[in-house]
Amino acid sequence: MLDRQTRQQLLTAQKNEITEYYVYKRLAEIVKVKEQAEILNRISADELKHYEFFKSLTQEEVLPGRFKIFFYVFISKALGLNFGLRLMENGEGMAQDVYAGLKQVSPEIERITADEEKHERALLDLIDEDRLKYVSSVVLGLNDALVELTATLAGFTLALQNTRLIGIVGLITGIAAAMSMAASEYLATKGEQTKKNPFKASVYTGISYITTVVLLVLPYFMLKNVFVSLGLAIAGSLLIILVFTFYVSVAKGLSFKKRFFEMAILSLSIAAITFFIGMAIKKIFGVNI
């Protein structure tokens, strides 16, 4: 006879298994790589077996988490299969704790836990997406744009003190730098022994750079106060760092906190230095625009 707490844990595990069954099943229908689809289908079938096992213990039907199914399928479509699956894996920490607490119910549960870990390793090792292959090129574009343009805007804010002028100069500077960086990435990739396509690498670098530039200069075209515009540009740079670092950390299984603080401190430090350089230049040359 199962006590109330154990029964509830079994039902939670059962719901988790049927939810994952539908996630893997739907992902198998949308992936284009046959080998990945076969593995997804195989894992989906295993999840259904796990569900049936838990059902034999609880003697109860459980509905899947429909929002979780929609969410993970949508994220995998939008941001890549690797990201979606790793995000789902990270969210399963609590589920693994539930499984660990149920080992005394049946030795079969320990085998199910081992199955889950084996499935994740087998699937994630096979995924080779373009967006991850070229992530270093995106990082190059983002890092340079964030560091250089945040610093440039900080310097211009003190030296020029005209939001529209700062926005125009920042935009021109950023676009020129983006093209230069894209060309450099093309030449660098072409000279490397790598599977990356030089043209694709340069496009990823250029697009990430220009996108960052547009987002950072936007406040200067919308507002009149240079300091508020600078504050929003810095807040925007931190938001870009946060979102991109989270994506890379999840997709590649890296430490989020370390990477976020490294990028944020570097970007803000150089921006602060350039801000004071702009102040000094304004004072020395008496610029007043």
C-alpha positions as CSV (number, residue, x, y, z in Angstrom):
1,M,0.0,0.0,0.0
2,L,1.4,3.4,-1.0
3,D,1.4,6.3,1.4
4,R,0.1,9.6,0.2
5,Q,3.5,11.3,-0.3
6,T,4.9,8.4,-2.3
7,R,1.8,8.1,-4.4
8,Q,2.0,11.8,-5.2
9,Q,5.7,11.5,-6.2
10,L,4.8,8.5,-8.5
11,L,2.1,10.6,-10.1
12,T,4.5,13.5,-10.7
13,A,7.0,11.1,-12.3
14,Q,4.3,9.5,-14.4
15,K,3.2,13.0,-15.6
16,N,6.8,13.8,-16.4
17,E,7.2,10.6,-18.5
18,I,4.0,11.1,-20.6
19,T,4.9,14.8,-21.2
20,E,8.4,13.9,-22.4
21,Y,6.9,11.2,-24.6
22,Y,4.9,13.8,-26.5
23,V,7.8,16.3,-26.6
24,Y,10.1,13.7,-28.2
25,K,7.4,12.4,-30.5
26,R,6.6,15.9,-31.8
27,L,10.3,16.8,-32.2
28,A,10.9,13.6,-34.2
29,E,8.2,14.8,-36.6
30,I,9.9,18.2,-37.3
31,V,13.7,17.3,-37.4
32,K,15.1,17.0,-40.8
33,V,18.0,14.7,-39.9
34,K,16.9,11.1,-40.2
35,E,19.3,9.8,-37.5
36,Q,18.1,12.3,-35.0
37,A,14.4,11.5,-35.8
38,E,15.1,7.8,-35.2
39,I,16.7,8.4,-31.8
40,L,13.9,10.8,-30.8
41,N,11.3,8.2,-31.7
42,R,13.2,5.5,-29.8
43,I,13.5,7.8,-26.7
44,S,9.8,8.7,-27.1
45,A,8.9,4.9,-27.0
46,D,11.0,4.4,-23.9
47,E,9.3,7.3,-22.2
48,L,6.0,5.7,-22.9
49,K,7.2,2.4,-21.4
50,H,8.3,4.4,-18.3
51,Y,4.8,6.0,-18.1
52,E,3.2,2.6,-18.3
53,F,5.4,1.3,-15.5
54,F,4.4,4.1,-13.2
55,K,0.8,3.7,-14.2
56,S,1.0,0.0,-13.1
57,L,2.0,1.3,-9.6
58,T,-0.5,4.1,-9.3
59,Q,-3.4,2.4,-11.2
60,E,-4.3,5.8,-12.6
61,E,-4.2,7.7,-15.9
62,V,-2.4,11.0,-15.9
63,L,-2.7,13.7,-18.5
64,P,0.5,15.3,-20.0
65,G,1.6,18.8,-19.3
66,R,0.3,20.5,-22.5
67,F,1.9,23.8,-21.8
68,K,5.3,22.1,-21.3
69,I,4.8,20.2,-24.6
70,F,4.0,23.4,-26.5
71,F,6.8,25.4,-24.8
72,Y,9.7,22.9,-25.4
73,V,8.6,22.2,-29.0
74,F,8.2,25.9,-29.7
75,I,11.6,26.7,-28.2
76,S,13.3,23.9,-30.1
77,K,11.8,25.2,-33.4
78,A,12.7,28.8,-32.7
79,L,16.1,28.5,-31.0
80,G,17.3,25.0,-32.1
81,L,16.9,21.4,-31.0
82,N,20.0,21.5,-28.9
83,F,18.9,24.5,-26.9
84,G,15.4,23.1,-26.4
85,L,16.6,19.7,-25.2
86,R,19.2,21.1,-22.9
87,L,16.7,23.5,-21.4
88,M,14.4,20.6,-20.8
89,E,17.2,18.6,-19.3
90,N,18.1,21.5,-17.0
91,G,14.5,21.7,-15.9
92,E,14.5,18.0,-14.9
93,G,16.6,18.5,-11.8
94,M,13.6,18.3,-9.6
95,A,12.2,15.3,-11.4
96,Q,15.5,13.4,-10.8
97,D,15.2,14.2,-7.1
98,V,11.7,12.7,-7.2
99,Y,13.1,9.6,-8.9
100,A,15.9,9.3,-6.3
101,G,13.3,9.3,-3.5
102,L,11.3,6.5,-5.2
103,K,14.1,4.0,-5.5
104,Q,12.8,2.1,-2.5
105,V,9.5,1.5,-4.2
106,S,10.9,-0.6,-7.0
107,P,14.4,-1.3,-8.3
108,E,13.0,-0.6,-11.8
109,I,13.0,3.1,-11.0
110,E,16.8,3.1,-10.8
111,R,17.0,1.6,-14.3
112,I,14.6,4.3,-15.5
113,T,16.9,7.0,-14.1
114,A,19.9,5.4,-15.9
115,D,17.8,5.3,-19.1
116,E,17.1,9.0,-18.9
117,E,20.7,9.9,-18.5
118,K,21.8,7.6,-21.4
119,H,19.1,9.0,-23.7
120,E,20.2,12.6,-23.0
121,R,23.9,11.8,-23.7
122,A,23.1,9.8,-26.8
123,L,20.9,12.5,-28.3
124,L,22.8,15.6,-27.4
125,D,26.1,14.2,-28.7
126,L,24.5,13.7,-32.2
127,I,23.2,17.2,-32.6
128,D,25.3,19.4,-34.8
129,E,23.4,22.5,-35.7
130,D,24.6,25.4,-37.8
131,R,23.7,27.9,-35.1
132,L,26.1,26.2,-32.7
133,K,28.8,25.6,-35.2
134,Y,28.9,29.4,-35.9
135,V,28.3,30.5,-32.3
136,S,31.9,31.7,-32.0
137,S,31.3,34.0,-35.0
138,V,28.2,35.4,-33.3
139,V,30.1,35.9,-30.1
140,L,32.8,37.8,-32.0
141,G,30.3,40.1,-33.5
142,L,28.4,40.6,-30.2
143,N,31.5,41.1,-28.1
144,D,33.1,43.6,-30.4
145,A,29.8,45.6,-30.9
146,L,29.0,45.7,-27.2
147,V,32.5,46.7,-26.1
148,E,33.3,49.1,-28.9
149,L,30.0,50.7,-29.4
150,T,29.0,51.0,-25.7
151,A,32.4,52.7,-25.2
152,T,32.0,54.9,-28.3
153,L,28.5,56.0,-27.3
154,A,29.8,56.8,-23.8
155,G,32.5,59.0,-25.2
156,F,30.3,60.7,-27.7
157,T,27.7,61.4,-25.0
158,L,30.1,63.7,-23.2
159,A,31.9,65.1,-26.2
160,L,28.8,65.9,-28.4
161,Q,25.8,66.1,-26.1
162,N,23.3,65.9,-29.0
163,T,21.3,62.7,-29.1
164,R,20.5,62.7,-32.8
165,L,24.1,63.5,-33.7
166,I,25.4,60.8,-31.4
167,G,22.9,58.3,-32.8
168,I,23.9,59.1,-36.4
169,V,27.7,59.0,-35.7
170,G,27.3,55.8,-33.6
171,L,25.3,54.2,-36.4
172,I,27.8,55.1,-39.1
173,T,30.7,54.0,-36.9
174,G,28.9,50.7,-36.0
175,I,28.0,49.8,-39.6
176,A,31.5,50.5,-40.8
177,A,32.9,48.4,-37.9
178,A,30.5,45.6,-38.6
179,M,31.6,45.3,-42.3
180,S,35.2,45.4,-41.2
181,M,34.7,42.7,-38.6
182,A,32.7,40.5,-41.1
183,A,35.6,40.8,-43.6
184,S,38.1,40.0,-40.9
185,E,36.1,36.9,-39.9
186,Y,35.8,35.8,-43.5
187,L,39.6,35.9,-44.0
188,A,40.4,34.4,-40.6
189,T,37.9,31.5,-41.2
190,K,39.3,30.9,-44.7
191,G,42.8,30.5,-43.3
192,E,41.8,28.0,-40.6
193,Q,41.4,24.3,-40.8
194,T,37.7,24.2,-39.9
195,K,34.4,22.9,-41.2
196,K,32.9,26.4,-41.0
197,N,32.0,28.1,-44.2
198,P,33.9,31.4,-44.4
199,F,31.1,33.3,-46.0
200,K,28.5,32.0,-43.4
201,A,30.9,32.9,-40.6
202,S,31.3,36.4,-41.9
203,V,27.5,36.8,-42.3
204,Y,26.8,35.6,-38.7
205,T,29.5,38.0,-37.4
206,G,28.2,41.0,-39.4
207,I,24.5,40.4,-38.6
208,S,25.1,40.0,-34.9
209,Y,27.3,43.2,-34.9
210,I,24.8,45.3,-36.8
211,T,21.8,44.0,-34.8
212,T,23.6,45.0,-31.6
213,V,24.5,48.4,-33.1
214,V,20.9,49.2,-34.0
215,L,19.6,48.2,-30.5
216,L,22.2,50.3,-28.8
217,V,21.8,53.5,-30.8
218,L,18.0,53.4,-30.9
219,P,17.5,55.4,-27.6
220,Y,19.5,58.3,-29.1
221,F,17.0,58.6,-32.0
222,M,14.0,58.4,-29.6
223,L,15.0,60.6,-26.7
224,K,16.4,64.1,-26.2
225,N,18.3,63.6,-23.0
226,V,21.8,62.2,-23.7
227,F,22.3,60.7,-20.3
228,V,19.0,58.9,-20.3
229,S,19.9,57.6,-23.8
230,L,23.3,56.4,-22.6
231,G,21.6,54.7,-19.6
232,L,19.2,52.9,-21.8
233,A,22.0,51.9,-24.2
234,I,24.0,50.4,-21.3
235,A,20.9,48.7,-20.0
236,G,20.3,47.3,-23.5
237,S,23.9,46.0,-23.7
238,L,23.4,44.2,-20.4
239,L,20.1,42.7,-21.6
240,I,21.8,41.5,-24.8
241,I,24.6,40.0,-22.8
242,L,22.1,38.3,-20.5
243,V,20.0,36.8,-23.3
244,F,22.9,35.7,-25.4
245,T,24.9,34.3,-22.5
246,F,21.9,32.3,-21.3
247,Y,21.4,30.9,-24.8
248,V,25.1,29.9,-25.2
249,S,25.3,28.5,-21.6
250,V,22.3,26.3,-22.1
251,A,23.1,25.2,-25.6
252,K,26.7,24.3,-24.9
253,G,26.3,23.3,-21.2
254,L,28.6,26.1,-19.9
255,S,28.5,28.2,-16.7
256,F,26.1,31.1,-17.2
257,K,27.1,33.2,-14.2
258,K,30.8,33.2,-15.1
259,R,30.3,34.1,-18.7
260,F,27.7,36.8,-18.0
261,F,29.9,38.6,-15.5
262,E,33.0,38.4,-17.7
263,M,31.2,40.0,-20.6
264,A,29.3,42.6,-18.5
265,I,32.3,43.7,-16.5
266,L,34.5,44.0,-19.7
267,S,31.8,46.0,-21.6
268,L,31.0,48.4,-18.7
269,S,34.6,49.0,-17.7
270,I,35.6,50.1,-21.2
271,A,32.5,52.2,-21.5
272,A,33.3,53.9,-18.2
273,I,36.9,54.6,-19.3
274,T,35.8,56.0,-22.6
275,F,33.1,58.2,-20.9
276,F,35.9,59.9,-18.9
277,I,38.0,60.2,-22.0
278,G,35.1,62.0,-23.7
279,M,34.8,64.3,-20.7
280,A,38.5,65.1,-20.9
281,I,38.4,65.7,-24.6
282,K,35.4,68.0,-24.2
283,K,37.3,70.0,-21.5
284,I,40.6,70.2,-23.4
285,F,39.3,71.1,-26.8
286,G,36.2,73.0,-25.6
287,V,33.8,71.1,-27.8
288,N,30.3,72.3,-27.4
289,I,27.7,71.0,-29.9
